[in-house]
């Protein structure tokens, strides 16, 4: 038609908008180079060098001494107790974290802010103080001490006390990872499933859980790393009994205090390896979560 304006530009060019970058985010090359250099220097001095020193000291006397320090009975007992503690504490925190996050994110009720405050309590209380709380409760002169002694039940200086202390310092990790995730997702999908006749459990397994799986795994990884590396609370309730109540961090302390540096660093290197594995898993989970979030956007654009 004569009055119609005909565009000779390609459709993609016609839709393209001029790139705009705020002046506050555009820095000279030397500024960016300086900032990156400072960050790398900080990481080198406070992360890479200490990490390398741990492995260097652990292997200073050779592989034979390193392996001997790892397979020594007290070290094996510490490794076993650490794994047992994590195997009990992490699943319990997983159940609590999912239940607490689901309750807080999906429902409105009185005392919601109080529950959130209680979940954050281990972040604000020193682990040593949390260990002393268990001493006050279950110690020989504690509130339940006489009753426990009469019934021959041992909490402190035994595995139950170590597990309880570990659960206390680690239970916020799963819940605090899931609460903002569930709040951002809203309740529309769950409500739709319930309207269509799905039960509460079916809604959880087929709607809620698939939406939070990467955040849940991320929280479990952090919870497990803290459970295996906890020192303060466990130190108070363990009693430092060789071969019985020493976890890996406590075993490192004992060996170091005895000037057995090679063995101390050998056990510490296992904790360092745990940290590296945790970092790798954390990075993988973040990548998969980011990738899963991008797929719906890409499909919508197509």
LUMTI-718180 format. One record per residue (C-alpha): x, y, z; residue in three letters. Coordinates in pm, 1 decimal. Layout:
<recs>
+----------+----------+----------+------+
|        u |        v |        w | rest |
+----------+----------+----------+------+
|        X |        Y |        Z |  ALA |
...
+----------+----------+----------+------+
</recs>
This chain:
<recs>
+----------+----------+----------+------+
|        u |        v |        w | rest |
+----------+----------+----------+------+
|      0.0 |      0.0 |      0.0 |  UNK |
|    119.3 |    351.6 |    -76.0 |  UNK |
|     76.2 |    490.5 |    276.2 |  UNK |
|    246.9 |    201.1 |    452.4 |  UNK |
|    601.5 |    250.0 |    570.8 |  UNK |
|    825.2 |    -38.5 |    471.3 |  UNK |
|   1123.9 |   -119.0 |    692.7 |  UNK |
|   1434.6 |   -238.6 |    513.1 |  UNK |
|   1606.5 |   -350.6 |    836.4 |  UNK |
|   1609.5 |   -715.9 |    942.9 |  UNK |
|   1360.8 |   -808.2 |   1213.2 |  UNK |
|   1635.7 |   -881.4 |   1465.7 |  UNK |
|   1799.2 |   -543.4 |   1397.5 |  UNK |
|   1467.2 |   -365.1 |   1427.0 |  UNK |
|   1409.5 |   -518.6 |   1768.2 |  UNK |
|   1763.2 |   -454.1 |   1889.5 |  UNK |
|   1805.3 |   -180.4 |   2146.7 |  UNK |
|   2120.0 |     19.6 |   2198.5 |  UNK |
|   2341.1 |   -125.2 |   2470.3 |  UNK |
|   2346.4 |     88.6 |   2779.5 |  UNK |
|   2585.5 |     53.3 |   3069.2 |  UNK |
|   2553.0 |    282.5 |   3372.4 |  UNK |
|   2857.9 |    498.9 |   3424.1 |  UNK |
|   2898.9 |    368.1 |   3779.6 |  UNK |
|   2963.8 |     16.8 |   3645.7 |  UNK |
|   3220.5 |    114.8 |   3384.1 |  UNK |
|   3566.4 |    128.9 |   3537.6 |  UNK |
|   3904.6 |    187.3 |   3377.2 |  UNK |
|   4112.5 |   -120.5 |   3300.4 |  UNK |
|   4366.7 |    -37.7 |   3570.9 |  UNK |
|   4093.0 |    -24.5 |   3836.8 |  UNK |
|   3956.7 |   -364.5 |   3738.0 |  UNK |
|   4307.9 |   -508.8 |   3725.7 |  UNK |
|   4386.8 |   -370.3 |   4070.3 |  UNK |
|   4068.4 |   -510.5 |   4225.1 |  UNK |
|   4123.1 |   -853.9 |   4071.1 |  UNK |
|   4486.6 |   -854.5 |   4184.3 |  UNK |
|   4390.6 |   -765.0 |   4542.0 |  UNK |
|   4128.6 |  -1041.4 |   4546.9 |  UNK |
|   4374.7 |  -1298.2 |   4410.8 |  UNK |
|   4642.0 |  -1189.0 |   4657.3 |  UNK |
|   4398.0 |  -1222.1 |   4946.3 |  UNK |
|   4289.8 |  -1570.2 |   4832.2 |  UNK |
|   4651.7 |  -1676.5 |   4788.8 |  UNK |
|   4762.6 |  -1561.0 |   5134.4 |  UNK |
|   4460.8 |  -1675.8 |   5332.9 |  UNK |
|   4334.0 |  -1976.8 |   5137.7 |  UNK |
|   4573.1 |  -2135.7 |   4889.2 |  UNK |
|   4895.4 |  -2105.5 |   5093.1 |  UNK |
|   4745.5 |  -2245.7 |   5418.4 |  UNK |
|   4578.4 |  -2525.1 |   5223.0 |  UNK |
|   4904.1 |  -2613.8 |   5050.4 |  UNK |
|   5086.4 |  -2597.6 |   5385.3 |  UNK |
|   4846.1 |  -2853.9 |   5535.8 |  UNK |
|   4920.2 |  -3109.3 |   5264.1 |  UNK |
|   5293.1 |  -3028.0 |   5262.0 |  UNK |
|   5320.9 |  -3085.3 |   5637.7 |  UNK |
|   5107.4 |  -3398.4 |   5617.0 |  UNK |
|   5342.0 |  -3549.2 |   5355.6 |  UNK |
|   5664.7 |  -3409.5 |   5499.3 |  UNK |
|   5774.1 |  -3749.6 |   5633.8 |  UNK |
|   5660.2 |  -3938.6 |   5327.4 |  UNK |
|   5362.7 |  -4148.7 |   5226.2 |  UNK |
|   5440.0 |  -4427.0 |   5472.8 |  UNK |
|   5418.4 |  -4192.6 |   5771.6 |  UNK |
|   5106.4 |  -4032.6 |   5626.0 |  UNK |
|   4926.7 |  -4363.7 |   5582.4 |  UNK |
|   5042.6 |  -4481.9 |   5926.5 |  UNK |
|   4892.1 |  -4171.1 |   6085.8 |  UNK |
|   4559.8 |  -4228.2 |   5908.2 |  UNK |
|   4527.9 |  -4599.9 |   5991.3 |  UNK |
|   4635.8 |  -4556.8 |   6354.2 |  UNK |
|   4353.7 |  -4695.8 |   6579.4 |  UNK |
|   4269.7 |  -4363.5 |   6746.3 |  UNK |
|   4257.0 |  -4188.3 |   6407.7 |  UNK |
|   4032.8 |  -4458.0 |   6259.8 |  UNK |
|   3806.1 |  -4430.1 |   6564.1 |  UNK |
|   3786.6 |  -4051.8 |   6516.3 |  UNK |
|   3705.2 |  -4091.6 |   6146.9 |  UNK |
|   3439.6 |  -4352.3 |   6224.0 |  UNK |
|   3277.5 |  -4139.7 |   6495.5 |  UNK |
|   3275.6 |  -3835.7 |   6265.9 |  UNK |
|   3100.2 |  -4032.3 |   5992.6 |  UNK |
|   2849.4 |  -4182.4 |   6237.1 |  UNK |
|   2769.0 |  -3839.5 |   6380.0 |  UNK |
|   2715.3 |  -3690.8 |   6034.7 |  UNK |
|   2509.6 |  -3993.0 |   5924.8 |  UNK |
|   2269.0 |  -3932.6 |   6216.2 |  UNK |
|   2265.3 |  -3552.8 |   6231.3 |  UNK |
|   2230.2 |  -3472.3 |   5860.4 |  UNK |
|   1915.4 |  -3682.9 |   5788.0 |  UNK |
|   1746.7 |  -3551.1 |   6101.6 |  UNK |
|   1829.3 |  -3193.2 |   6001.2 |  UNK |
|   1704.5 |  -3267.6 |   5650.8 |  UNK |
|   1363.7 |  -3375.5 |   5785.0 |  UNK |
|   1345.8 |  -3080.8 |   6024.2 |  UNK |
|   1462.1 |  -2831.9 |   5760.5 |  UNK |
|   1206.0 |  -2941.7 |   5502.1 |  UNK |
|    924.2 |  -2943.6 |   5758.9 |  UNK |
|   1017.8 |  -2603.5 |   5899.8 |  UNK |
|   1064.2 |  -2445.6 |   5556.9 |  UNK |
|    736.3 |  -2587.2 |   5427.9 |  UNK |
|    551.0 |  -2462.4 |   5735.8 |  UNK |
|    701.6 |  -2113.2 |   5724.9 |  UNK |
|    683.9 |  -2061.4 |   5348.4 |  UNK |
|    343.4 |  -2212.9 |   5276.0 |  UNK |
|    134.3 |  -2119.3 |   5580.1 |  UNK |
|     50.8 |  -1816.2 |   5791.6 |  UNK |
|     23.6 |  -1872.2 |   6166.8 |  UNK |
|     88.7 |  -1704.3 |   6499.6 |  UNK |
|    444.1 |  -1730.3 |   6623.8 |  UNK |
|    594.8 |  -1751.1 |   6274.8 |  UNK |
|    859.7 |  -1487.8 |   6351.7 |  UNK |
|    942.6 |  -1662.5 |   6678.4 |  UNK |
|   1004.2 |  -1987.7 |   6488.6 |  UNK |
|   1231.3 |  -1805.9 |   6243.3 |  UNK |
|   1426.0 |  -1657.4 |   6533.6 |  UNK |
|   1469.4 |  -1997.9 |   6694.9 |  UNK |
|   1597.3 |  -2143.5 |   6367.2 |  UNK |
|   1860.5 |  -1868.8 |   6352.3 |  UNK |
|   1962.0 |  -1920.8 |   6716.5 |  UNK |
|   2265.3 |  -2146.0 |   6647.0 |  UNK |
|   2405.0 |  -1875.8 |   6417.9 |  UNK |
|   2404.0 |  -1622.0 |   6700.5 |  UNK |
|   2514.8 |  -1847.6 |   6987.7 |  UNK |
|   2875.3 |  -1961.1 |   7022.7 |  UNK |
|   2913.9 |  -2338.5 |   6971.3 |  UNK |
|   3091.7 |  -2355.6 |   7306.1 |  UNK |
|   2784.4 |  -2205.1 |   7473.9 |  UNK |
|   2561.2 |  -2461.2 |   7304.1 |  UNK |
|   2784.6 |  -2736.0 |   7439.5 |  UNK |
|   2760.9 |  -2589.8 |   7788.2 |  UNK |
|   2381.8 |  -2594.1 |   7757.2 |  UNK |
|   2393.8 |  -2970.8 |   7718.1 |  UNK |
|   2626.4 |  -2994.8 |   8016.4 |  UNK |
|   2371.6 |  -2796.5 |   8218.1 |  UNK |
|   2093.3 |  -3029.6 |   8105.2 |  UNK |
|   2259.4 |  -3372.2 |   8108.5 |  UNK |
|   2568.1 |  -3329.7 |   8328.2 |  UNK |
|   2613.3 |  -3506.0 |   8661.8 |  UNK |
|   2486.3 |  -3194.2 |   8841.3 |  UNK |
|   2250.7 |  -3091.8 |   8559.5 |  UNK |
|   1873.9 |  -3083.4 |   8549.4 |  UNK |
|   1837.8 |  -3441.2 |   8424.3 |  UNK |
|   2171.8 |  -3571.2 |   8553.4 |  UNK |
|   2043.5 |  -3759.2 |   8861.8 |  UNK |
|   1760.4 |  -3925.9 |   8665.9 |  UNK |
|   1998.6 |  -4029.6 |   8386.3 |  UNK |
|   2244.0 |  -4171.6 |   8639.6 |  UNK |
|   1969.0 |  -4371.2 |   8812.1 |  UNK |
|   1862.4 |  -4526.0 |   8482.1 |  UNK |
|   2220.7 |  -4579.8 |   8361.3 |  UNK |
|   2174.1 |  -4356.8 |   8057.4 |  UNK |
|   2483.9 |  -4177.2 |   7935.4 |  UNK |
|   2446.3 |  -3862.9 |   7725.5 |  UNK |
|   2758.1 |  -3656.7 |   7794.2 |  UNK |
|   3102.4 |  -3795.8 |   7711.7 |  UNK |
|   2935.7 |  -4042.2 |   7476.2 |  UNK |
|   2801.8 |  -4059.5 |   7122.6 |  UNK |
|   2449.2 |  -3926.8 |   7206.6 |  UNK |
|   2589.5 |  -3601.4 |   7345.4 |  UNK |
|   2812.0 |  -3552.8 |   7041.4 |  UNK |
|   2519.5 |  -3614.7 |   6806.9 |  UNK |
|   2291.2 |  -3375.4 |   6999.4 |  UNK |
|   2552.6 |  -3099.4 |   6998.4 |  UNK |
|   2613.7 |  -3148.4 |   6625.4 |  UNK |
|   2242.6 |  -3139.9 |   6547.0 |  UNK |
|   2203.5 |  -2814.0 |   6737.5 |  UNK |
|   2479.4 |  -2627.5 |   6553.5 |  UNK |
|   2379.5 |  -2757.4 |   6208.6 |  UNK |
|   2000.3 |  -2758.2 |   6199.0 |  UNK |
|   1961.7 |  -2405.8 |   6045.7 |  UNK |
|   2146.3 |  -2490.4 |   5723.9 |  UNK |
|   1877.0 |  -2687.2 |   5538.9 |  UNK |
|   1589.1 |  -2475.6 |   5666.1 |  UNK |
|   1758.2 |  -2144.1 |   5588.9 |  UNK |
|   1840.5 |  -2260.2 |   5236.5 |  UNK |
|   1484.6 |  -2372.0 |   5162.0 |  UNK |
|   1277.0 |  -2096.0 |   5324.3 |  UNK |
|   1355.9 |  -1815.3 |   5073.7 |  UNK |
|   1338.7 |  -2061.7 |   4785.0 |  UNK |
|    991.9 |  -2183.0 |   4882.9 |  UNK |
|    871.7 |  -1830.3 |   4953.9 |  UNK |
|    978.8 |  -1715.5 |   4607.0 |  UNK |
|    794.8 |  -2008.4 |   4444.5 |  UNK |
|    467.5 |  -1927.1 |   4618.1 |  UNK |
|    180.7 |  -2168.4 |   4678.3 |  UNK |
|      0.8 |  -2165.5 |   4341.5 |  UNK |
|    125.7 |  -2506.1 |   4222.4 |  UNK |
|     45.2 |  -2678.6 |   4551.6 |  UNK |
|   -302.3 |  -2522.3 |   4558.3 |  UNK |
|   -366.2 |  -2635.4 |   4201.4 |  UNK |
|   -262.5 |  -2991.4 |   4288.2 |  UNK |
|   -491.4 |  -2996.6 |   4592.0 |  UNK |
|   -783.8 |  -2861.3 |   4386.2 |  UNK |
|   -727.0 |  -3142.9 |   4134.9 |  UNK |
|   -761.7 |  -3396.5 |   4415.8 |  UNK |
|   -402.2 |  -3474.1 |   4513.0 |  UNK |
|   -336.0 |  -3555.6 |   4876.8 |  UNK |
|    -89.8 |  -3360.3 |   5089.7 |  UNK |
|    185.9 |  -3621.1 |   5060.3 |  UNK |
|    131.2 |  -3663.6 |   4687.2 |  UNK |
|    149.7 |  -3287.5 |   4642.4 |  UNK |
|    474.6 |  -3276.8 |   4837.5 |  UNK |
|    642.4 |  -3562.2 |   4647.7 |  UNK |
|    531.7 |  -3462.3 |   4297.2 |  UNK |
|    511.2 |  -3081.6 |   4317.9 |  UNK |
|    705.6 |  -2933.6 |   4608.7 |  UNK |
|   1005.6 |  -3167.5 |   4620.5 |  UNK |
|   1099.1 |  -3144.4 |   4248.0 |  UNK |
|   1094.4 |  -2763.5 |   4277.7 |  UNK |
|   1330.2 |  -2755.9 |   4576.5 |  UNK |
|   1557.8 |  -3050.6 |   4502.5 |  UNK |
|   1868.9 |  -2846.5 |   4416.5 |  UNK |
|   1826.3 |  -2608.2 |   4708.0 |  UNK |
|   1769.2 |  -2906.8 |   4937.0 |  UNK |
|   2084.5 |  -3077.8 |   4813.8 |  UNK |
|   2279.1 |  -2753.5 |   4857.9 |  UNK |
|   2163.5 |  -2723.5 |   5219.5 |  UNK |
|   2247.2 |  -3088.4 |   5291.3 |  UNK |
|   2600.8 |  -3041.4 |   5155.5 |  UNK |
|   2661.8 |  -2740.7 |   5379.8 |  UNK |
|   2506.0 |  -2919.2 |   5678.6 |  UNK |
|   2727.4 |  -3224.5 |   5627.0 |  UNK |
|   3042.9 |  -3015.4 |   5596.9 |  UNK |
|   2965.3 |  -2831.8 |   5921.0 |  UNK |
|   2873.5 |  -3156.1 |   6099.7 |  UNK |
|   3206.8 |  -3317.8 |   6012.9 |  UNK |
|   3409.9 |  -3008.8 |   6096.0 |  UNK |
|   3236.6 |  -2899.0 |   6417.6 |  UNK |
|   3480.0 |  -2842.4 |   6704.3 |  UNK |
|   3351.3 |  -2610.0 |   6979.8 |  UNK |
|   3026.3 |  -2775.9 |   7087.2 |  UNK |
|   3162.4 |  -3128.3 |   7041.6 |  UNK |
|   3474.3 |  -3043.1 |   7240.4 |  UNK |
|   3263.1 |  -2947.3 |   7542.8 |  UNK |
|   3042.7 |  -3258.5 |   7547.9 |  UNK |
|   3287.6 |  -3524.3 |   7427.9 |  UNK |
|   3525.8 |  -3552.9 |   7723.7 |  UNK |
|   3818.7 |  -3609.7 |   7482.4 |  UNK |
|   3828.7 |  -3984.5 |   7548.5 |  UNK |
|   4083.4 |  -4139.3 |   7313.4 |  UNK |
|   3941.2 |  -4397.4 |   7079.6 |  UNK |
|   3584.9 |  -4333.4 |   7198.9 |  UNK |
|   3463.0 |  -3972.4 |   7186.7 |  UNK |
|   3718.0 |  -3791.0 |   6973.0 |  UNK |
|   3601.9 |  -3674.0 |   6632.9 |  UNK |
|   3847.5 |  -3575.7 |   6360.8 |  UNK |
|   3882.0 |  -3207.4 |   6466.8 |  UNK |
|   3941.7 |  -3314.3 |   6827.9 |  UNK |
|   4195.3 |  -3574.6 |   6715.4 |  UNK |
|   4384.9 |  -3303.3 |   6527.4 |  UNK |
|   4394.8 |  -3089.2 |   6842.4 |  UNK |
|   4524.6 |  -3373.5 |   7059.8 |  UNK |
|   4796.0 |  -3473.8 |   6813.4 |  UNK |
|   4906.2 |  -3113.1 |   6770.3 |  UNK |
|   4922.4 |  -3053.9 |   7146.9 |  UNK |
|   5143.8 |  -3363.5 |   7171.9 |  UNK |
|   5378.4 |  -3215.0 |   6908.6 |  UNK |
|   5297.3 |  -3498.0 |   6670.2 |  UNK |
|   5269.0 |  -3250.6 |   6385.7 |  UNK |
|   5291.4 |  -3494.9 |   6094.6 |  UNK |
|   5001.2 |  -3704.0 |   6225.6 |  UNK |
|   4800.0 |  -3393.6 |   6314.3 |  UNK |
|   4836.4 |  -3252.8 |   5963.7 |  UNK |
|   4762.6 |  -3594.2 |   5813.2 |  UNK |
|   4422.1 |  -3605.3 |   5984.2 |  UNK |
|   4371.8 |  -3236.0 |   5905.7 |  UNK |
|   4436.5 |  -3309.3 |   5538.7 |  UNK |
|   4133.5 |  -3540.1 |   5539.3 |  UNK |
|   3920.6 |  -3250.2 |   5661.8 |  UNK |
|   4076.2 |  -3030.7 |   5392.7 |  UNK |
|   3988.6 |  -3289.8 |   5129.5 |  UNK |
|   3635.9 |  -3292.1 |   5266.5 |  UNK |
|   3623.9 |  -2914.3 |   5224.1 |  UNK |
|   3743.3 |  -2941.8 |   4863.3 |  UNK |
|   3488.4 |  -3211.5 |   4782.4 |  UNK |
|   3218.5 |  -3000.8 |   4945.3 |  UNK |
|   3323.9 |  -2701.0 |   4736.3 |  UNK |
|   3312.2 |  -2908.6 |   4417.9 |  UNK |
|   2965.7 |  -3044.6 |   4503.5 |  UNK |
|   2845.7 |  -2696.8 |   4598.4 |  UNK |
|   2966.2 |  -2556.6 |   4264.1 |  UNK |
|   2801.2 |  -2842.4 |   4075.3 |  UNK |
|   2469.4 |  -2792.5 |   4254.6 |  UNK |
|   2478.7 |  -2416.0 |   4191.7 |  UNK |
|   2546.6 |  -2480.2 |   3822.3 |  UNK |
|   2263.9 |  -2732.4 |   3790.6 |  UNK |
|   2024.3 |  -2507.3 |   3981.3 |  UNK |
|   2114.0 |  -2211.7 |   3758.4 |  UNK |
|   2078.8 |  -2428.3 |   3448.0 |  UNK |
|   1738.2 |  -2561.7 |   3559.3 |  UNK |
|   1618.3 |  -2204.9 |   3622.7 |  UNK |
|   1728.0 |  -2091.4 |   3276.2 |  UNK |
|   1557.8 |  -2374.1 |   3083.7 |  UNK |
|   1199.2 |  -2251.0 |   3139.4 |  UNK |
|   1301.1 |  -1901.1 |   3029.5 |  UNK |
|   1467.1 |  -2035.2 |   2713.7 |  UNK |
|   1167.2 |  -2252.3 |   2633.7 |  UNK |
|    935.7 |  -1953.7 |   2682.4 |  UNK |
|   1141.7 |  -1743.1 |   2441.7 |  UNK |
|   1132.1 |  -2016.9 |   2178.0 |  UNK |
+----------+----------+----------+------+
</recs>
